[in-house]
Amino acid sequence: MKKIVAFLSAAAMAISSMVATAPVSSAEPYINYAEALQKSLYFYECQQAGPLPEWNRVEWRADSTMDDFIKGGWYDAGDHVKFNLPMAYSASMIAWGLYQYPNGIEKCGEMDNYVNNLTFVLDYLAACDLGDEVVFQVGNGQKDHTWWGPVELYDYGMNENGGYEGRPYYSGTKCSAAFGEMAAALAAGYCALQGRSDKTDYYLEHAENIFKIADAAKSDDEYQDSDASGFYRSSHFYDELFWAANWLYKATGEKSYLDKATSYIPYLDKELGSDELKYTWSMCWDDSMQGGMVLYAQNTGDAQYVARVKKHLDYLVSGVSKLDGGLAHFDSWGCLRYAAASGFIAAVACDTLDMGNTSAYENFYKTQADYCLGDNPLDQSFVVGYGNNAPKNAHHRTSHASWNNELSNPTENRHILYGALVGGPDGSGNYVDDRQNFINNEVADDYNAGFTGLMAKMTEKFGGKTDPSFPEPEKRDDEFFVEAQIKQNSASGVSLSLKFVNHTAWPARVVDNMSYRYYFDASEVIDAGFKATDIVVRIDRDQASMYGDEYRAVYSPITQYKGNIYYIEVTYPNGEAVLPISEGRNKCETMLALVFPDYKSGWNAENDYSNQDILDAEDPVITDKITVYNNGKLVYGVEPDGTKPDNTEPTPPKKLKGDVDLNGKVSVQDAVSINKFILGITKLNAQASDNADYNSDKKINIFDLIGIKEYLLNK
């Protein structure tokens, strides 16, 4: 025991010594693949539909589209439809990244986040299997694209447009491309999640059934005749069947699947005017042929197909058009998705197939990765929230968080869509961070798919360090306030327009029992021999009541605040009266008039507290002199005696591996704290204990000390 104690003490001292004496390292590497991987995974949490899991880290997201026939899955892009073809492609590529490069993911500490996000989407894809038919889409793209707002209020926004009867779902049997991709994703997930999930057999069961339906039909007729064809029309389906059969062979080892894959090869795409298998295109949501070829070459070891893969890589290196900086530019619409996916294919091929000298291919995939992350002539990252000059205004409804169904309002996105890979530069290498340019500045599940796998590879090969404080809490703007304007002011009284505003975005939401108070000084009324309650109160307009009696505002009697200062409180018991969904609904107006008793003269609007900011204003003014409450608790504004909202509630300690003293960072002191715990000198609370388990092995021991040491030394 003495030896153990001495060793632990020495270890802690060594950590302190090594950190103190280690030479000062150079600045953080310009390219940090681990951070990019960390944030790319977070992007998928921003895309989650249905009931959010407890581990979702996005503070501005909440449960949404809860009436979907199949809940869960990912919203496709900046919209709110669940298109299974690109979603399944994305899941299959992410699964491949985990299957091929688990060490990089483990090394940077992102395994839990990776597995969580992958299983979330696979659960949805499996649930779409109805036995004899399969769901391939939830939501209607044509209708969805008529409203621009946060998905948490989707039903309200669509109802505001009129004619909304809920989100449809689409299912069938003749959808071989979508079903092939779904089967591939589930089979790839089965392979990738071995030893990491207890759902793998469940995924494989549905992969085999969905593949059986896809293979039996060998048709896209139902898919092409659906809403999906206007957004993700399938060019062919044999490539998805080929892709799926190869993954199923990897998952099961059954030769019948490899035979299926072989049987599809004659039907795969050919070069124009030739019988040669196509090699001059990229892996993408509509063409999984090149990925399938890599798998087939792995599965068979056939030199002919290794050569096919090599020919594709040669095209990537020297055939496809390149922008300055080396980016492979396949297409102007979302060019980075193709470049990242091609980079990932090249990396996997280099690491798994015998192709001789692969240095040119290795340079290719590194160039694609680095270009996305900022090593380009524009000196800018194309990943939101990462690196230099990162995009801020991606074409994405919920992160923009418009309150009035307007693409251009507000000017800046209200949320940081961390990790989202934007479409990228145009054919001339130019890029503008413009939300309205969906060709170059939209984001999508499939954009990040190959990129995520590529970041796993780059992290494994080159290292990097995740941000231990990610995600930082966002700086929030005011979500509730009142816009006020004096419409008429005379000696007989005052007439006001009071517009209560709901601009919620953390998340966008319905909040019942909101209220606000308009304060006035009744001194002139009292001096004239009246009581304040003798003032005539007139409600000239209650906008909420226009939506129905259930939304009607409630008005308090004249109520004393302090001394001669009184107020009238306007309450919205039903929060649906005012919602950030349209120009007409994000504000709710009350026209309020206060008239001198007995309609005599003597009213003085200048001494009224709530008039201080609005007395001489020609337009409505946001004023903090009209205070806002939720269930009676002050949430916005300053009361006449100076009372402000109580924002001093303690923030719960953050989950940060290694941060044992819960001060928001990892330091030598944390290693000392672990050492004291191991020696029995001190105890740790639940959060400190969880953070002390640095390597997540459910134990707190010397290996956690070593992990912290390596972190502090930037290893």
N, C-alpha and C positions, 0 to 999 in steps of 0.2 A: 504493500500500500504506500509506503514511504517513497518507493521508487516511482510509482504512478504520480503521486503528488508532486514530486520533484520534477518529473518530466513535463507535467502540465504547466507548472509554474515557469519552467524554463521555456516552454513553447510560447507562453504569453509574452515573456520578456523578449524572446527572440523576435516575435512579431513586432513589438514596439521598437526594438533596435533596428530591424530591417527597414521598417517604414521610415524611421528617423534618419537612417544613414544611406538609404538608397539614393543613387544619383537622380537628380531632377530630370524627369523624362521630357521629351519634346512635347509639343502641343498635341492634342487629340488628333488622331489620324483624320485626314480629310474625308476619307470614305470609311464609314462605320457600318459594316454590314449587319452586325448584330442589332444595332438600333433600328436599322431599316426593317429587319425581320420582325422585331418587336412591334413596330408600328404598323406594319402590313397586316399582322394578325389582328391588331386592334380595329383596323378598318372593317374587318368582317363582323366584329361586334356592333359596329355602327349600322350594319346592314341587317341585323337580326329582326325577324318578324315574329309575331305572336307573343306568347308569354316569355319574358326575358329570363334567362337563368340567373341564379344568384351571383355567378361569377362575372356577369357582364359589367364592364368597368366604365361605360359611357354615361356620364352624369346627365346628359341631355336627351337620353333615350328612355322610353318606358314601354310597357305592353302596348301592342297595336294590332289592328285588323284581327281582333279576337273572335270574329264570327266566320273566319275562313273555314272552308270545308276541311282542309288539312292545315293545321296550324304549324308555325315554325318556318324553317328555311330562311333564305336570304332574299331581300328585295334586290332587284336586278342591278340597278345603276343609281341614277339620281331620281328615279321614279319609285313606284310602290308595287309593281307587278312581280310575281314570282314565276319567271320563265325557266322551266326545268332543264331545257337544253343547255343554255350557257351556265346555269347554276351547277348542273351535274359535271359539265366540263371543268369548271373551277374546282369542284370538290375532288375530281379525279387527279388534277394536277397538284393540288395541295397534298393529297394523300401520297402521290408519287414523291413529292419532296420529303415527306417524313419517312417513307419507305427507303429512299435512297440515301438520305443525309441526316439520320437521327443524331449522329455525333455532334454536328454543328448546332443542332437545336438544343441538345442536352448541355453542350458546353457553355452556351450563353444564357441558360436558365429559362428558356421559353417553352420547354416541353409541355408543361401543364396547359399553357395558353394555346399551344398548337393542337394538342389532343382535344381540348374543350371545344375549340372552334370547328374542328373536323367532325367530331361526333355530333355536334349540333346540327350540321347540315345533313349528315348521313341519316340521322334519325328522321328528318323530314322526308328525304328521298325514299327511305324504306316504308314510311307511312303512306306514301303515294301508291304503293302496290296494293290494289284492291282484290287481288287474286286472279280474276279473269280479265281484268282490264287495269289500266294504270293512269293515274292523274299526271298530266304533263304541263299544266299551267293553272295558277290561281290568280284571279284578277283579270280585268280586261284592259289591254293596253290603250285602245282608242279612247275609252272613257277616262282612264287614269290620267292621261296626258292633258286633260282639260282643267286640272286644278293643280296649283303650285303652292304647296304648304307642307307643314310637318306631319309625318305619318301618324303620330299619336292622335290627331284629330281628323283622320282620313274620312270617316263616315260623316262627320259634321260638314266637312268641306265639300264632299260630293253631294250631300243632300242640299247644300246651299245652291249648287249648280242646277238642281232640279232633275227629276226623273231617275234618281238613284234607287235601285232595288237590291243593293247588296253586291258583294263580289262573287262573280261566277267562278266555277272551276271547269276545267276541260279534261276529259278522259277519253280513252279509246283503246284500240289495239293496233291500228295501222299508223304507228308513229315510231318507226324503227330507229331513226336517228336519235330522237330524244331518249327512247328507251334503251338503246345501245349505250348511250352516254351515261345514263343512270346506272345501268348494270356495271359499267366500267368503274364508276365512282365507288359503288358499294363493294365491288371485288377488290379494288385498290385499297379501300379503307380496311377491308379484312386483312390484307397483307401488311399494311402499315401499322395497324393497331394491335398486332399480336403482342400479348404481354402488357398492353397498355389500356385495354378496355375489355369488359366482360360482354360486350355486345357484338363481337366479331362474327359469331355463328349466325346471329340474327341478320346481320348485314349480308352475309354470304347467301343465306336462304332467299332473301329478296333479290339479290343480284341474279341468282340462277333463274328465278321465276320471271323476272322482268326480261332477262335475256331470252328466255324461251318464247315469250310473247313477241319480242322484237324479231327474232329469227324466223318464227313461223309466218309472220306477216310479210316481211321483206317489202314493206311499203310505207310511204309517208303520206298516204292519201288523206287521212283524217287530220293529221298535223298541218298539212299544207292548206287545208280548207278551213282552218281555224284563225282566231285572232293572232296567234303566234306568228303566222306567216308574214304579217305586216311589220314585224320587228326582228324576228330571228328565223327567217325562211331557210329551210334546209336545202343545201345544194345536192346532197347525196346521203346515203345511209350506210353503204357498205364499209366506209371507213370507220364509222362508229361500231359496227358489228365486229370488224377486225380488231379494233382497239379493245372492245369488251371481251372478246374471246381470248385474247392474249392475257388479259388480267385474270380471267377466270381460270386459265391454265396455271398461272402462277399461284392462284389461291388454292386450287384443288389438286393439281398434278394430274388431272384426268386428260388423257390423250385426246379424248373426243373434242375437247375445246381447242386443242392445238390443230386438230384436223379441220375444225370449223374455220379457224383463222386461215388455214391454207386454202380452203375452198373459196374464200372471199377474194383472194388476191387477184384473180383474173378480172374482177369487177371493180377494182379500185381505179381511181382517176389516172388518166394517161396524159402525157405531154401532148399539146395540141398538134394534130396531124401525125401522130406517132402511136405506136403500141407500147412505147416505153412508159413504165410507171412514173407518175409525176414526182418530181423532186424540187420543182421551182416554186415552192410556196411555203407557208409557215404553219406550224402547229397553232390551232386556234379553235374557238368554240364550234365552228362549222367544218373543221377539217382536222381530224385526229390521226390522219394517215401516217404522218412522220413519226409521231409518238408510237403508234402501233408498229411501225417498222423497227424502231429501236427495240421494243419488247420482243418482237418476233425474232430478230437477230439474237437477242439474249436467250430466248426460249429454245431456239433450234441450233444455235451455233453455226448456222449455214453461212459459209463464206460469201455466197451470192448476195445474201441480204445484209451482211456486214458491209459489203461493197455498195449496196443501195444506200445505206445510211451515210457512208463516207461521201457518196456523190452529193447527197443533200447538204452535208457539211461543207463540201467544197463550194457549193452554190452560195451558202451563207457567207463564206469567207470572201469569195471573189466574184460572185454572180449578181447578187441582189444589189440594188442601188444603195449607196451610202451617203449620208449627210456628212458635212464637215464635223469631225470629231469621231467618225466611225460608226454612227448609228445605222443599222440596217433599216431602210425605209421601204416597207412593203406596200403601205397604203397610207393615205393622208388621214383617214378616220381612225383615231386611236392607234397611231403607229407604234407607240411604246409597248402595247400589249403583245404585238407580234415580235418585236425585238427581244423582249424579256422571255417570252415562251421559246423562241429560237435559241436564245442563250442557254436556257435550261436544258433543252434537248441536246445541245452540243456538249454541255457539261456531263450529262448522264452517259452519253455515247462515249466520251473520252474515258470515263471512269469504269465502264463496264464492257467495252468491246475492244478487241485487238485490232487496232487500225494503224499500227506503226507510229510514226512521228505525229503527235497531235498538238504540237506547239501552236500552230496557226489557229486551230479550233479553240484552244485554251485562251489565246489572245482575243479571239472573237467574243467568247462569252463574258470575259472580264470587261471588255470594252462596252458591251451592251449594259452590263450591270452598272458600271461606273458612269456611263452617260446618264442613265436614269437618276443617279444620285448626285449629279452636279459636275462631273468631269466632262465638260462640253464647252463649245465656244461661247455659249451664253452665260457660263459660270453660274448656273442655277440648277437647283434640284427640281425634279418633276414629281416629287413625293410630298404631299401636303404635310406640313409640320416637321419636315426633316431637312437639314442642311441649309445651304445658302439660297436666298431669294426664293424660297419655296412658294408654290401656289397657295393662294388664300381663298380664291373665289371659284371653287370647283362647281360645276353644274350639278347640283345635288340639293333636292328640295329640303330635306330635314336639317341639314347642316346650315343651309342658308337661313331657314326659320323665318320666312316672310309671314307677316301677320295679315296681309290683305290680298293674298293670291296674286302677287306681283313679282315677276322674275327680277325686276330691277330695284326692288325695295325690300329691305334696306340695301344700301350701296355695298357694304361688306358682309360676307357671311358671318353669322353670329357665333358659329361654332368652328372649332378646328377639326377637320375631318382627317385626323392623324392617319398616316400610312397609305392614304389613297393615291394610287398612281394615276395621274391625269393622262389624257389622250396623247399629249406631246406636241412637238413642233410640226409645222406644215412641211410641204415638200421643199421649201427654200430654207428650212432650218429656223424659221421665225416662230415665236410663240408669244401670245398675249394672255395674261391671266384674266380672261373675260368669261363670266358666268354664262353669258348668252351664246357663247361659241361652244356648242355641244360637240362639235366634231373634234376639237383639240382640247377641250377643257372639261368634258364629262368624265366621270369615273364609273367603274363597273366591276362586278365580281370577277369577270373573266380578265379584265386588265391586270388585276393583282394576282391572278392564279399562277402563271408561269413565273412572275416576279417573286412571289413568296418562296417557291421552290428554289429559284436561283439564289435568293438571299440565304437560304439554308445551306446551299452548296458553298457560297462565298464565305459564310461564317465558319463553316467547317475547315475551309482551306486557309483563310487569312485571319480568322479571329475577329475581334471587335468586342465592344462592351455595351450592354443594354443600359438604359437610363434607369437607375434604381428608384427615382422619384416619379417616374411616368405612370399614369398621366397626371399632370399637375391640375389642380382645380382651376376651372375657367374663371375669368373675371366677368361677372354678370352685369348686364345693364338692367335698368328698372323694368320690372314685369307688370306692375300695376301702378297707375297714376290717374290724375284727372286733368283733362284739358278744359280750361275755363275761359269764359268771355262774358263781359258785361254787355248785354244787348240794349239796355235802356237804364239810365240813371237820372233821377230827378228828386226833388224835395219830397215827393209822395212815396218814393220807394225805389227799389232796384229790381231789374229783371236779368236773369243769368242763364247762360247755356253752360251746362256742366256735363262733360262727356267722360264717362268712366271707361278706362282703357285696359284691355287684357292683351299684353304682348308677351305672354309666358313662352319660355323656350327652354327651361331647365327642369323638366321637359315642357313642351306645349301641353296645356291641360285645362280641364274644367275645374273650377274652384268655387264651391258653394259658400254662401254666407260671407261674401265680400261686401264691404261698405265703405263710405267716405263721409267726412264731415265738413260742412261749410260753416265757418265761424264768423260771427258778426258782433259788433259792440252795440248794445241796446241803451247806452247812456242817454241819448237824446230822447228816446221814447220814455224812459223812466223819469227824466227831468221834466217831461211834459205831463207827468202825473199818471202815466199808464204803467201797466205791467208788461214785461217782455212778452208774455204769453198772449197779450192783446194784439200783437202784430199779426196781420193777415198773411197767411201762407197760401200761395196759389201754385198748383202744379199745372203748367200749361202744356207740357208734353211728357209722356212717359214712353220712351221708345220701346222699352222691354215689353210692355203690354201689347204692342203690335204683333209680337210673335205668338201670343196666347196668354191666357190668364195665369198659367203656371209659371210664366217668366216675369210677372209683374213686380216692379220694385216696391219696397216698403219704405214709407217715410215716417221718421220719428216726429213727435211733437217738438216744439221749441224747448231745448234742454239747456240748463245752466252749466257752463264749464267752470268758470271762476269769476267772482265779482259780477261785473256787468257784461261779461263775455258769454255768449250763448252759441249754440250750434243747432243745425238740422242735420240728421244723419240719413243718408240714402243707402238702403241695403238691397242686395240681390240674393235672396235665399237660394234661387236656382242659378247656378253658375253658367248654365247654358245660354243665359241671356246675352252674354258678351264673350266672344271667342275669337282667337286670332286666326280666322279662316277666310275673311273677305273684307273688302272696304266697308261694307255696311255693318258687319258683325263684330269687328275688333273694338268698336267703340259703342257705347250705349248712352244716349242723351236724355237728360232731364232738363226741361225748361222750368226754372224755379223763379218765382216772384215773391218778394217780401214787401209788404205795403204798410205804410204808417197807420196806426190804429185810427178807426173812424174815418179813414181816407183823408186825414189831415196832412199838413205839410210839416217838414222838419227833419226828414230822413237825411242822414249823413253817411254816404258810402265810403268816405275817405278814412274813417276810423275803424273800419272793419278789417280784422286780421287777414281773412282770406282774400281780400281785394288788393293786397299790397303789390302783387306782381301783375295784376290784370287791369288796374284802374284806368290806365291810359292806353291800353293795348288795343289795336284795331283788329287783330286776329286772335284766335284761341291761343292760350298760353298754358304750358305745363307748369304748375305751381306746387311747391312742397308745402304751401300754407293751407292746402286742402288735403287733409290726412286720410290715409287709406288703412283699412283694418281687415283682418281675416278672423272670423269668430271672436271679434272684439279685441284682438291683439294688433297693435300698431305695426304695420309692415312698410309704410312709406310716409314720408313727410315729417314735419316738425310741428308739434302742438304749440299753442300760444305761449305756454310756460317754458318752452324749450325742450320738452320731452321728445326724444328721437327713438326710432326702432331699436330694440335690444338685439344687437348682433354679436353678443358676447358669449353665445352658447358654445361650449367646448367642442372642438372638432375631434371626432374619434381618432385614436392613433391609427396611423396608416400601416397597412401591411407592406413591410419592406424587409426582405430577407437580409439578416445581418444587423438590423437596427434594433439592438436589444434594449437600449436606454430610451427608445421611442422619441428621439429628437429629430427624426426626419432624415438622418444621414447615417452612413456607415463609417466608423472610425476605429482607431486602436482601442478606445474605451469600450467598445462593444465586445471586442475580443477579451478584454479584461473581465467584463461582466459575465461572459460565458464561462471563463476560467473559474470565477468565484462560485458560479452555480455548480459546476462539475465538482468542485472541492467541498460543496455543501455549506459554503459561507453565506450565500444569499439565496433567496427564492425569486422566481420570476412569475409575473402574472400571465394570463392566457395569451395575450397578444405578444408580449416579450418572448414567451416560450416558442410561439410559432415563428417569430422572426429569428430566434436563436438557432432554429433548425435550418441552418443555411443550405444544406444539401438536400433537404426535404426527404430524409429517410426515416422520419418519425422518431429520431433520437437526437440528443444533444451531447456531443462528445468532441474529441480532439479533431475529428475530421471537419467539423464546423469551424474550428479555429483555423485550420489549414486553408479552408475555402475563403475565409475572410482575409487571411494573409495574402492569398493570391489576388483577390479582388483589389486590395489596397495597393498592391504592387503592379496593378494594371496588367495582370496576366490573364 
